[in-house]
Amino acid sequence: SCAEMLVLGKLAKDTDEANAKLMEVLDNGKAAECFGKMVAGLGGPADFIANYDNYLETAPIVKPVFAEQSGLVSAMDTRAIGMAVVSMGGGRRVATDAIDYAVGFDGFIRLGEVADENKPLAIIHARSEEQWQDAAMALRNAITIGGEYTPTPNVYCQIRAEDV
C-alpha cells in the first residue's frame, strides 16, 4: 500500500502516521497538484486538474442496465464484458484502432450481490441508444443471475518490512 511505501522509505514511522500524511495531501490538494504536473510532464494539458471536464469527453447516453430477473450474481464472464467494451469502441481489436474514451461501463454489481429493480448490473456509457441496447444485451449475457456463489479463496500476500 501507499502507507507501507512511506514507512519503507522512512517518510513515516508507522502506517498510522503514513495514512495521516496521505489523507493530508489528498485533502489539501497537493496530491492533485502533483498529478497535474505528471499529466503536463507527459504532454497533457497544464490545466488538467482545474479543467478536467474540458478534456474528458462524456458519452451522450449514461444509464443503468438491470437484470431481466432478480437474483444473486453468481458468475461474470469478464472476457465477454471486456469484448463488449471493445465492440463499443472503448478498446482496440488491432493496434491501429482508435479508442473512444467516453464509452464503457462503471458501477458494476459485485459477485454475491443481489440484482433487482433497484440494483443495476452496471452503468453503461454509450454513443447511441442502439449501442446502449447492444451493450446491455452483452452485459446481461455475461453476468449469471441465479445459482449459488461460492467465493474463491483470496490468494493475496503482503510482504512487509517487518517480514524480511
N, CA, C and O of each residue as an XYZ file, in Angstrom:
656
protein
N       0.834     -1.188      0.000
C       0.000      0.000      0.000
C       0.876      1.247      0.000
O       2.079      1.182      0.252
N       0.253      2.370     -0.284
C       0.994      3.637     -0.286
C       1.560      3.926      1.106
O       2.681      4.417      1.233
N       0.789      3.622      2.138
C       1.248      3.873      3.502
C       2.504      3.063      3.797
O       3.450      3.572      4.398
N       2.511      1.815      3.376
C       3.685      0.976      3.617
C       4.896      1.484      2.855
O       6.022      1.367      3.339
N       4.683      2.047      1.668
C       5.809      2.609      0.919
C       6.403      3.803      1.655
O       7.621      3.982      1.656
N       5.558      4.625      2.282
C       6.075      5.747      3.063
C       6.886      5.260      4.253
O       7.923      5.838      4.582
N       6.419      4.203      4.897
C       7.150      3.643      6.040
C       8.486      3.076      5.567
O       9.524      3.343      6.173
N       8.464      2.297      4.492
C       9.701      1.713      3.967
C      10.693      2.787      3.523
O      11.905      2.617      3.655
N      10.173      3.883      3.001
C      11.032      4.983      2.573
C      11.434      5.907      3.711
O      12.071      6.939      3.495
N      11.054      5.526      4.924
C      11.372      6.279      6.137
C      10.794      7.696      6.117
O      11.372      8.628      6.676
N       9.633      7.836      5.456
C       8.936      9.118      5.437
C       7.843      9.160      6.499
O       7.214     10.195      6.719
N       7.624      8.018      7.155
C       6.675      7.924      8.265
C       7.149      6.809      9.180
O       7.748      5.832      8.730
N       6.871      6.966     10.487
C       7.358      5.950     11.438
C       6.517      4.687     11.453
O       7.021      3.610     11.773
N       5.221      4.807     11.106
C       4.343      3.641     11.060
C       3.201      3.914     10.084
O       3.082      5.018      9.553
N       2.358      2.899      9.848
C       1.294      3.064      8.852
C       0.234      4.060      9.293
O      -0.402      4.692      8.450
N       0.030      4.213     10.594
C      -0.934      5.218     11.055
C      -0.477      6.627     10.669
O      -1.256      7.427     10.152
N       0.794      6.911     10.930
C       1.335      8.226     10.556
C       1.320      8.389      9.034
O       1.009      9.464      8.522
N       1.656      7.320      8.323
C       1.679      7.383      6.863
C       0.280      7.644      6.308
O       0.115      8.467      5.408
N      -0.722      6.953      6.836
C      -2.097      7.188      6.383
C      -2.539      8.619      6.663
O      -3.234      9.224      5.846
N      -2.143      9.161      7.804
C      -2.483     10.549      8.137
C      -1.837     11.504      7.137
O      -2.469     12.468      6.705
N      -0.583     11.244      6.766
C       0.103     12.095      5.791
C      -0.563     11.988      4.417
O      -0.710     12.985      3.710
N      -0.959     10.787      4.053
C      -1.618     10.606      2.763
C      -2.956     11.340      2.723
O      -3.267     12.004      1.734
N      -3.747     11.226      3.784
C      -5.029     11.928      3.832
C      -4.831     13.444      3.779
O      -5.626     14.160      3.170
N      -3.766     13.924      4.419
C      -3.487     15.364      4.421
C      -3.250     15.884      3.006
O      -3.805     16.913      2.621
N      -2.417     15.166      2.219
C      -2.126     15.648      0.870
C      -3.315     15.469     -0.072
O      -3.449     16.205     -1.049
N      -4.179     14.494      0.219
C      -5.413     14.369     -0.569
C      -6.358     15.524     -0.241
O      -6.968     16.115     -1.132
N      -6.467     15.833      1.047
C      -7.383     16.888      1.481
C      -6.914     18.291      1.099
O      -7.733     19.138      0.742
N      -5.599     18.550      1.170
C      -5.128     19.914      0.915
C      -4.834     20.191     -0.568
O      -4.452     21.307     -0.923
N      -5.009     19.193     -1.423
C      -4.851     19.410     -2.858
C      -3.461     19.168     -3.408
O      -3.256     19.246     -4.620
N      -2.495     18.876     -2.540
C      -1.131     18.667     -3.044
C      -1.017     17.420     -3.921
O      -0.235     17.398     -4.871
N      -1.795     16.383     -3.603
C      -1.763     15.176     -4.436
C      -2.286     15.489     -5.834
O      -1.702     15.050     -6.825
N      -3.371     16.237     -5.921
C      -3.931     16.616     -7.228
C      -2.946     17.502     -7.991
O      -2.782     17.361     -9.203
N      -2.298     18.407     -7.276
C      -1.311     19.285     -7.911
C      -0.175     18.460     -8.506
O       0.263     18.717     -9.627
N       0.297     17.474     -7.759
C       1.369     16.606     -8.245
C       0.907     15.812     -9.462
O       1.645     15.674    -10.438
N      -0.319     15.289     -9.400
C      -0.861     14.547    -10.539
C      -0.943     15.451    -11.773
O      -0.611     15.022    -12.878
N      -1.376     16.680    -11.589
C      -1.444     17.639    -12.688
C      -0.089     17.868    -13.324
O       0.018     17.972    -14.546
N       0.955     17.947    -12.496
C       2.313     18.113    -13.031
C       2.732     16.884    -13.837
O       3.406     17.005    -14.860
N       2.329     15.700    -13.370
C       2.660     14.473    -14.121
C       1.944     14.472    -15.465
O       2.538     14.107    -16.479
N       0.677     14.873    -15.487
C      -0.084     14.937    -16.742
C       0.607     15.891    -17.708
O       0.810     15.557    -18.875
N       0.968     17.079    -17.223
C       1.639     18.064    -18.075
C       2.999     17.554    -18.537
O       3.382     17.756    -19.689
N       3.730     16.893    -17.641
C       5.044     16.359    -17.986
C       4.984     15.279    -19.053
O       5.960     15.048    -19.767
N       3.837     14.618    -19.161
C       3.665     13.582    -20.176
C       3.002     14.125    -21.445
O       2.562     13.363    -22.305
N       2.939     15.458    -21.544
C       2.406     16.079    -22.762
C       0.940     16.452    -22.684
O       0.374     16.923    -23.670
N       0.310     16.254    -21.532
C      -1.094     16.619    -21.379
C      -1.252     18.093    -21.069
O      -0.265     18.817    -20.943
N      -2.486     18.535    -20.946
C      -2.737     19.953    -20.684
C      -2.270     20.375    -19.287
O      -2.460     19.646    -18.314
N      -1.670     21.539    -19.203
C      -1.155     22.044    -17.927
C      -2.275     22.361    -16.942
O      -2.056     22.361    -15.731
N      -3.476     22.632    -17.458
C      -4.603     22.978    -16.580
C      -5.582     21.820    -16.406
O      -6.766     22.042    -16.150
N      -5.100     20.598    -16.540
C      -5.981     19.432    -16.497
C      -6.773     19.342    -15.191
O      -7.980     19.102    -15.229
N      -6.136     19.526    -14.057
C      -6.823     19.385    -12.768
C      -7.940     20.420    -12.632
O      -9.042     20.090    -12.193
N      -7.665     21.640    -12.998
C      -8.670     22.698    -12.858
C      -9.801     22.565    -13.878
O     -10.929     22.979    -13.612
N      -9.503     21.992    -15.034
C     -10.486     21.961    -16.123
C     -10.638     20.568    -16.734
O     -10.823     20.442    -17.944
N     -10.564     19.522    -15.910
C     -10.616     18.160    -16.443
C     -11.873     17.895    -17.269
O     -11.838     17.110    -18.217
N     -12.988     18.549    -16.912
C     -14.225     18.317    -17.661
C     -14.152     18.854    -19.084
O     -14.958     18.467    -19.930
N     -13.194     19.745    -19.364
C     -12.986     20.224    -20.736
C     -12.190     19.230    -21.571
O     -12.170     19.327    -22.798
N     -11.531     18.272    -20.914
C     -10.659     17.339    -21.614
C     -11.197     15.916    -21.659
O     -10.831     15.140    -22.541
N     -12.056     15.574    -20.721
C     -12.586     14.217    -20.663
C     -13.993     14.204    -21.256
O     -14.947     14.708    -20.662
N     -14.088     13.624    -22.422
C     -15.368     13.575    -23.109
C     -16.315     12.609    -22.395
O     -15.885     11.578    -21.877
N     -17.578     12.944    -22.373
C     -18.575     12.057    -21.784
C     -19.514     11.547    -22.874
O     -19.759     12.223    -23.874
N     -20.022     10.361    -22.662
C     -20.954      9.770    -23.613
C     -22.317     10.446    -23.483
O     -22.707     10.842    -22.385
N     -23.043     10.581    -24.592
C     -24.355     11.234    -24.522
C     -25.408     10.404    -23.788
O     -26.379     10.956    -23.271
N     -25.224      9.091    -23.739
C     -26.183      8.228    -23.047
C     -25.463      7.529    -21.902
O     -24.534      6.750    -22.116
N     -25.907      7.821    -20.686
C     -25.344      7.195    -19.487
C     -26.529      6.743    -18.645
O     -27.223      7.553    -18.031
N     -26.746      5.425    -18.632
C     -27.870      4.921    -17.850
C     -27.616      3.484    -17.412
O     -26.812      2.771    -18.013
N     -28.315      3.069    -16.351
C     -28.084      1.733    -15.793
C     -28.714      0.640    -16.638
O     -29.673      0.864    -17.376
N     -28.143     -0.547    -16.505
C     -28.742     -1.743    -17.086
C     -29.104     -2.675    -15.934
O     -28.298     -2.919    -15.036
N     -30.322     -3.186    -15.978
C     -30.828     -4.067    -14.923
C     -30.943     -5.485    -15.451
O     -31.111     -5.706    -16.650
N     -30.851     -6.437    -14.543
C     -31.041     -7.841    -14.911
C     -32.495     -8.053    -15.318
O     -33.385     -7.331    -14.869
N     -32.727     -9.042    -16.165
C     -34.088     -9.344    -16.592
C     -34.872    -10.052    -15.492
O     -36.102    -10.099    -15.529
N     -34.156    -10.601    -14.514
C     -34.794    -11.256    -13.371
C     -33.973    -10.936    -12.131
O     -32.762    -10.733    -12.215
N     -34.628    -10.893    -10.997
C     -33.914    -10.650     -9.741
C     -33.198    -11.925     -9.314
O     -33.643    -13.034     -9.608
N     -32.089    -11.747     -8.622
C     -31.375    -12.904     -8.107
C     -29.936    -12.588     -7.782
O     -29.434    -11.489     -8.019
N     -29.299    -13.591     -7.234
C     -27.910    -13.496     -6.814
C     -26.984    -13.532     -8.023
O     -27.170    -14.353     -8.921
N     -25.998    -12.659     -8.054
C     -24.985    -12.685     -9.115
C     -23.979    -13.769     -8.742
O     -23.240    -13.641     -7.765
N     -23.963    -14.843     -9.540
C     -23.122    -15.990     -9.200
C     -21.872    -16.109    -10.063
O     -20.937    -16.819     -9.693
N     -21.838    -15.425    -11.208
C     -20.656    -15.509    -12.077
C     -20.646    -14.335    -13.051
O     -21.684    -13.748    -13.358
N     -19.444    -14.007    -13.530
C     -19.281    -12.978    -14.562
C     -18.257    -13.471    -15.567
O     -17.190    -13.958    -15.196
N     -18.588    -13.342    -16.830
C     -17.662    -13.666    -17.907
C     -16.893    -12.390    -18.233
O     -17.321    -11.588    -19.064
N     -15.758    -12.213    -17.569
C     -15.016    -10.958    -17.695
C     -14.473    -10.736    -19.107
O     -14.348     -9.593    -19.548
N     -14.152    -11.812    -19.813
C     -13.699    -11.642    -21.198
C     -14.830    -11.085    -22.056
O     -14.617    -10.179    -22.863
N     -16.023    -11.626    -21.880
C     -17.178    -11.140    -22.649
C     -17.467     -9.674    -22.313
O     -17.829     -8.896    -23.196
N     -17.309     -9.299    -21.055
C     -17.517     -7.900    -20.658
C     -16.479     -7.008    -21.334
O     -16.812     -5.944    -21.857
N     -15.235     -7.440    -21.321
C     -14.183     -6.671    -21.985
C     -14.409     -6.547    -23.482
O     -14.184     -5.485    -24.063
N     -14.854     -7.630    -24.107
C     -15.116     -7.581    -25.547
C     -16.323     -6.697    -25.861
O     -16.400     -6.119    -26.945
N     -17.259     -6.588    -24.926
C     -18.389     -5.670    -25.123
C     -17.894     -4.223    -25.169
O     -18.382     -3.420    -25.963
N     -16.926     -3.897    -24.316
C     -16.341     -2.557    -24.341
C     -15.614     -2.334    -25.667
O     -15.726     -1.265    -26.267
N     -14.878     -3.331    -26.119
C     -14.179     -3.229    -27.404
C     -15.184     -2.990    -28.531
O     -14.951     -2.162    -29.411
N     -16.302     -3.720    -28.501
C     -17.287     -3.566    -29.577
C     -17.928     -2.180    -29.567
O     -18.437     -1.720    -30.590
N     -17.902     -1.511    -28.400
C     -18.414     -0.135    -28.321
C     -17.389      0.879    -28.826
O     -17.720      2.045    -29.044
N     -16.148      0.436    -29.012
C     -15.081      1.340    -29.430
C     -14.174      1.750    -28.289
O     -13.257      2.549    -28.478
N     -14.423      1.210    -27.106
C     -13.636      1.562    -25.930
C     -12.366      0.756    -25.769
O     -11.689      0.859    -24.745
N     -12.036     -0.039    -26.760
C     -10.804     -0.829    -26.753
C     -10.410     -1.146    -28.178
O     -11.156     -0.861    -29.115
N      -9.244     -1.732    -28.342
C      -8.713     -2.000    -29.691
C      -8.821     -3.474    -30.057
O      -8.597     -4.357    -29.229
N      -9.168     -3.718    -31.310
C      -9.067     -5.071    -31.863
C      -7.673     -5.260    -32.463
O      -7.087     -6.340    -32.383
N      -7.156     -4.186    -33.067
C      -5.787     -4.167    -33.603
C      -5.122     -2.885    -33.112
O      -5.800     -1.933    -32.725
N      -3.813     -2.868    -33.131
C      -3.054     -1.755    -32.555
C      -3.390     -0.401    -33.178
O      -3.232      0.629    -32.524
N      -3.842     -0.385    -34.408
C      -4.118      0.882    -35.082
C      -5.522      1.423    -34.804
O      -5.826      2.551    -35.192
N      -6.376      0.652    -34.146
C      -7.733      1.125    -33.832
C      -7.682      2.313    -32.879
O      -6.878      2.352    -31.948
N      -8.559      3.278    -33.136
C      -8.707      4.415    -32.220
C      -9.557      3.963    -31.026
O     -10.361      3.039    -31.143
N      -9.373      4.613    -29.896
C     -10.148      4.299    -28.695
C     -11.099      5.453    -28.397
O     -10.701      6.618    -28.383
N     -12.344      5.111    -28.163
C     -13.345      6.086    -27.743
C     -13.382      6.044    -26.214
O     -13.970      5.135    -25.626
N     -12.760      7.020    -25.583
C     -12.625      7.031    -24.119
C     -13.931      7.364    -23.396
O     -14.004      7.244    -22.173
N     -14.946      7.774    -24.124
C     -16.210      8.152    -23.493
C     -17.120      6.958    -23.229
O     -18.013      7.044    -22.386
N     -16.915      5.854    -23.929
C     -17.821      4.714    -23.799
C     -17.272      3.663    -22.848
O     -16.067      3.576    -22.612
N     -18.191      2.865    -22.307
C     -17.790      1.766    -21.442
C     -18.789      1.548    -20.330
O     -19.956      1.928    -20.429
N     -18.302      0.921    -19.258
C     -19.141      0.570    -18.117
C     -18.510      1.068    -16.829
O     -17.294      1.236    -16.742
N     -19.349      1.302    -15.830
C     -18.842      1.545    -14.489
C     -19.904      1.124    -13.485
O     -21.011      0.754    -13.876
N     -19.586      1.174    -12.216
C     -20.536      0.869    -11.157
C     -21.038     -0.561    -11.167
O     -22.214     -0.808    -10.897
N     -20.160     -1.509    -11.475
C     -20.564     -2.912    -11.552
C     -21.083     -3.457    -10.228
O     -20.572     -3.129     -9.158
N     -22.100     -4.287    -10.326
C     -22.542     -5.086     -9.194
C     -21.424     -6.079     -8.889
O     -20.637     -6.417     -9.772
N     -21.351     -6.542     -7.657
C     -20.298     -7.484     -7.275
C     -20.842     -8.903     -7.208
O     -22.034     -9.126     -6.994
N     -19.948     -9.839     -7.394
C     -20.314    -11.237     -7.211
C     -20.875    -11.419     -5.812
O     -20.339    -10.878     -4.845
N     -21.962    -12.185     -5.706
C     -22.583    -12.437     -4.416
C     -23.648    -11.431     -4.036
O     -24.381    -11.654     -3.073
N     -23.757    -10.316     -4.772
C     -24.816     -9.336     -4.505
C     -26.082     -9.735     -5.257
O     -26.039    -10.521     -6.204
N     -27.194     -9.185     -4.821
C     -28.480     -9.478     -5.450
C     -28.836     -8.362     -6.427
O     -28.897     -7.189     -6.059
N     -29.067     -8.747     -7.664
C     -29.533     -7.814     -8.690
C     -31.051     -7.792     -8.642
O     -31.691     -8.840     -8.560
N     -31.630     -6.594     -8.693
C     -33.092     -6.458     -8.723
C     -33.442     -5.136     -9.397
O     -32.589     -4.507    -10.023
N     -34.689     -4.719     -9.269
C     -35.133     -3.497     -9.949
C     -34.494     -2.237     -9.380
O     -34.579     -1.172     -9.990
N     -33.851     -2.348     -8.210
C     -33.188     -1.197     -7.595
C     -31.668     -1.262     -7.695
O     -30.990     -0.255     -7.490
N     -31.134     -2.425     -8.005
C     -29.682     -2.631     -8.049
C     -29.278     -3.017     -9.469
O     -29.481     -4.161     -9.876
N     -28.705     -2.071    -10.235
C     -28.326     -2.382    -11.619
C     -27.103     -3.285    -11.696
O     -26.329     -3.403    -10.746
N     -26.954     -3.912    -12.843
C     -25.758     -4.717    -13.098
C     -24.552     -3.804    -13.286
O     -23.445     -4.130    -12.856
N     -24.769     -2.669    -13.926
C     -23.706     -1.695    -14.192
C     -24.346     -0.451    -14.798
O     -25.546     -0.419    -15.071
N     -23.525      0.563    -14.999
C     -23.933      1.770    -15.715
C     -23.241      1.711    -17.074
O     -22.038      1.463    -17.158
N     -24.006      1.939    -18.130
C     -23.447      1.914    -19.487
C     -23.303      3.344    -19.990
O     -24.227      4.150    -19.881
N     -22.127      3.649    -20.545
C     -21.843      4.935    -21.195
C     -21.778      4.642    -22.695
O     -20.859      3.968    -23.160
N     -22.750      5.149    -23.445
C     -22.852      4.800    -24.863
C     -23.029      6.034    -25.742
O     -23.437      7.098    -25.275
N     -22.711      5.866    -27.023
C     -22.851      6.942    -28.015
C     -24.265      7.029    -28.570
O     -24.695      8.095    -29.012
N     -24.989      5.915    -28.549
C     -26.340      5.909    -29.124
C     -27.208      4.927    -28.349
O     -26.705      4.096    -27.594
N     -28.499      5.034    -28.544
C     -29.431      4.096    -27.901
C     -29.182      2.682    -28.411
O     -29.242      1.723    -27.642
N     -28.904      2.551    -29.700
C     -28.610      1.227    -30.268
C     -27.364      0.635    -29.622
O     -27.346     -0.547    -29.277
N     -26.324      1.444    -29.458
C     -25.105      0.965    -28.816
C     -25.388      0.570    -27.360
O     -24.863     -0.428    -26.869
N     -26.221      1.362    -26.679
C     -26.596      1.031    -25.297
C     -27.326     -0.311    -25.263
O     -27.040     -1.150    -24.409
N     -28.265     -0.520    -26.186
C     -29.027     -1.775    -26.230
C     -28.102     -2.972    -26.459
O     -28.240     -4.003    -25.801
N     -27.157     -2.831    -27.395
C     -26.209     -3.923    -27.666
C     -25.347     -4.210    -26.433
O     -25.112     -5.368    -26.087
N     -24.888     -3.165    -25.789
C     -24.055     -3.333    -24.595
C     -24.862     -3.957    -23.454
O     -24.351     -4.800    -22.717
N     -26.120     -3.542    -23.313
C     -26.983     -4.104    -22.261
C     -27.182     -5.598    -22.481
O     -27.123     -6.377    -21.529
N     -27.415     -6.002    -23.719
C     -27.589     -7.422    -24.016
C     -26.306     -8.194    -23.714
O     -26.351     -9.284    -23.143
N     -25.165     -7.624    -24.099
C     -23.886     -8.284    -23.846
C     -23.643     -8.448    -22.338
O     -23.187     -9.500    -21.889
N     -23.952     -7.402    -21.564
C     -23.767     -7.500    -20.109
C     -24.700     -8.525    -19.492
O     -24.279     -9.326    -18.657
N     -25.955     -8.507    -19.893
C     -26.914     -9.484    -19.351
C     -26.477    -10.911    -19.663
O     -26.658    -11.812    -18.844
N     -25.901    -11.117    -20.851
C     -25.416    -12.446    -21.220
C     -24.137    -12.825    -20.472
O     -23.864    -14.008    -20.274
N     -23.360    -11.837    -20.061
C     -22.074    -12.105    -19.415
C     -22.180    -12.263    -17.897
O     -21.254    -12.765    -17.260
N     -23.297    -11.839    -17.321
C     -23.466    -11.892    -15.866
C     -24.538    -12.932    -15.545
O     -25.683    -12.823    -15.984
N     -24.142    -13.940    -14.771
C     -25.053    -15.025    -14.415
C     -25.836    -14.664    -13.166
O     -25.261    -14.351    -12.123
N     -27.156    -14.711    -13.287
C     -28.052    -14.459    -12.164
C     -28.671    -15.797    -11.777
O     -29.214    -16.510    -12.621
N     -28.581    -16.128    -10.492
C     -29.148    -17.381    -10.015
C     -28.056    -18.375     -9.686
O     -26.886    -18.185    -10.019
N     -28.465    -19.423     -9.034
C     -27.497    -20.418     -8.596
C     -26.833    -19.960     -7.307
O     -27.305    -19.044     -6.634
N     -25.755    -20.600     -6.989
C     -25.042    -20.273     -5.765
C     -23.714    -19.606     -6.099
O     -23.099    -19.868     -7.133
N     -23.305    -18.749     -5.202
C     -21.996    -18.105     -5.342
C     -21.118    -18.587     -4.206
O     -21.441    -18.408     -3.032
N     -20.017    -19.192     -4.565
C     -19.031    -19.615     -3.576
C     -17.782    -18.791     -3.801
O     -17.114    -18.935     -4.825
N     -17.461    -17.923     -2.844
C     -16.255    -17.108     -3.026
C     -15.015    -17.991     -3.177
O     -14.848    -18.987     -2.473
N     -14.157    -17.598     -4.106
C     -12.901    -18.319     -4.263
C     -11.935    -17.844     -3.196
O     -12.039    -16.716     -2.714
N     -10.992    -18.707     -2.824
C     -10.016    -18.276     -1.811
C      -9.249    -17.051     -2.296
O      -8.876    -16.960     -3.466
N      -9.024    -16.129     -1.399
C      -8.287    -14.918     -1.722
C      -6.797    -15.241     -1.708
O      -6.204    -15.423     -0.644
N      -6.204    -15.311     -2.879
C      -4.781    -15.582     -2.979
C      -4.079    -14.228     -3.024
O      -3.870    -13.640     -4.085
N      -3.733    -13.772     -1.861
C      -3.172    -12.433     -1.727
C      -2.151    -12.477     -0.605
O      -2.408    -13.036      0.462
N      -1.027    -11.900     -0.845
C       0.018    -11.931      0.165
C       0.692    -10.570      0.207
O       0.968     -9.958     -0.825
N       0.944    -10.121      1.404
C       1.699     -8.887      1.573
C       3.029     -9.226      2.221
O       3.090     -9.998      3.179
N       4.067     -8.655      1.700
C       5.381     -8.780      2.329
C       5.720     -7.401      2.853
O       5.834     -6.445      2.087
N       5.878     -7.304      4.139
C       6.160     -6.026      4.781
C       7.584     -6.001      5.282
O       8.255     -7.030      5.348
N       8.036     -4.810      5.633
C       9.402     -4.642      6.124
C       9.669     -5.550      7.326
O      10.750     -6.126      7.452
N       8.673     -5.669      8.206
C       8.886     -6.495      9.398
C       8.915     -7.990      9.077
O       9.282     -8.793      9.935
N       8.534     -8.377      7.857
C       8.544     -9.779      7.460
C       9.900    -10.231      6.916
O      10.156    -11.431      6.810
N      10.762     -9.288      6.574
C      12.050     -9.669      5.984
C      13.195     -9.441      6.937
O      14.346     -9.711      6.595
